[in-house]
Amino acid sequence: MSHTYHAYGLLITSDVELPLPPAAAGEPDLVLLRGPDRPVPHERPAGRRLAEVCRPDHTMFYTLGRDDDHAVLRYPGLCDFVGDPRLARVTAHLHPGADAGLLPVLISGALLAVHLMLHHELVLHASAVRVGGGAVAFVGSSGMGKSTLAAALCERGYGLVSDDLLRVDHADGGAMLVHPGGTENRLRPSARELADAAPSDAVHETADGRLALRPRDLAGGPLLLAACVVPRPSRDVTEAVARRLGPAEALLRLSRYPRVLGWSDAASLAAAFQSLGDLVERVPVFEAVIPWGPPFADGVLEGLLDAIEPPVLHALDERGQHGSRQPRAARLLAVPKSG
């Protein structure tokens, strides 16, 4: 059975069911097929290597190779994704005996990120929520609390834009747009409390040991990117403190958190660096020290949004998207009513 989705600005058809927003059929940008199982070797595929990550014991975790006719994203002993040079039509081949439940995890994360990068799109390692008329993105490496913060805000009524992968585009007037993507927050076991508070039919365990939590509100889009926040969870503070970064520091900071590790394709890297430079000139970027959670004490998350409010409002007002400032009770970052 084929499924159709509209995510990250792409129309996607897939033989594999994915945690992405469903869509009506149309001319797809990306076609995903399930091919027959076959051995996936530990050797690198033919062609020029574009990305690769090895484990501490020097065994290969994944590798991406491309020649004039094909591209292969390989997870040795697990899965080959084989397609054309820009991975617009891709066939997945599982290693015999591998867990098929890992396919949605790999496709909706790594494969889509690789596809977007090969098309020179800007992707952030970020989870984002709709806040008023825009989106706030939490950017960082694995374990920094991106999905946890997004899930906690979704629990309070903010709509999920995407989890773990975020596509950013230029818009008219110098603004930056983000596209809705993943429809689940993938949480580590330490954030189980957020999943326990959700309806049982909104939670399931993924094949890689995470808890997938589907929020009650999914944001439409695309949306203006109002702010990027680099979280720093701390057990030594009781309230959130945010510091706005200057463009140079913001560029260096965001560059530390690529969605696809080990990327070495010069053309894609140059395009990503240029797009990041544009982003930090147009979008406020903050480093935020946040009390450890969950659970988050009352007012912590609202305090975080309050801490970034003035620069966000100023930036959005400059783009002519919201006109004059609204009263505090109706400001951009007003906490929505739940339920």
WOGIGI-V985398 format. One line per field, one symbol per residue. ss: DSSP state (a for helix, b for strand, c for the rest). phi: phi as a letter, one per 20 degrees, with the letter a starting at -180 (. if undefined). psi: psi as a letter, one per 30 degrees, with the letter a starting at -180 (. if undefined). A space follows every 50 residues. Layout:
# WOGIGI-V985398
ss->???
phi->???
psi->???
This chain:
# WOGIGI-V985398
ss->ccbbbbbccbbbbbcccccbcbcccccccbbbbbcccccccccccccbbb bbbbcccccbbbbbbbccccbbbbbcccbbbbbcccccbbbbbbcccccc caaaaaaaaaaaaaaaaacccbbbcbbbbbbccbbbbbbccccccaaaaa aaaaacccbbbbcccbbbbbcaaacbbbbccbccbbbcaaaaaaaaccca aabbbcccccbbbccccbccccbbbbbbbbbbbbccccccbbbbccaaaa aaaaacccccccbccaaaaaaaaaaaaaaaaacbbbbbbbbcccccccca aaaaaaaaaaaaaaaaaacccccccccaaaccccccccc
phi->.edcccblmdecdbfdfcecffbffaffebdddeeffagdfeffffoffd bacdfgemffebbccbcfdbcceddgmcadddbfgdleccdecffgnfff ffgfffffdfffffgfffemeecdebdccfcmeccddddrefnengffff fffffeoeefeacmbceccfcfnnfddcdgbgdceedfgfdggfffeegf fecbeefenededeffcdferfcfeeadceecfbedcdbfcdcfefgfff ffffffcffdfmfcffffffffffffffffedcfccdcecggaffdfgnf fffffffdfgffffffffemecmffeggfcfgeffffen
psi->kkkkljkhgkkkkkfkklilkllllajkfkkkkjllklkjlflkllakkf kkkllfgglkelkklkafflkkjkjkgekkjkalfghfjkkkjkkkfljf ffeeeeefdeeeeeeeefghlkkkilkklkjbgakkkjkllkffgeeeee eeeefgfkkkelkfkkkklklkgglkkkkkckgkkjklffgfeeefflke fgklklfggljkjjlfkkkaallkjelkkjkjkkgglflkkkkkkleeee eeefffikejlgkgjeeeeeeeeeeeeeefffkkkkkkkkkklllklkfe eeeeeefgeeeeeeeeeffgffblkllefglegkklkl.
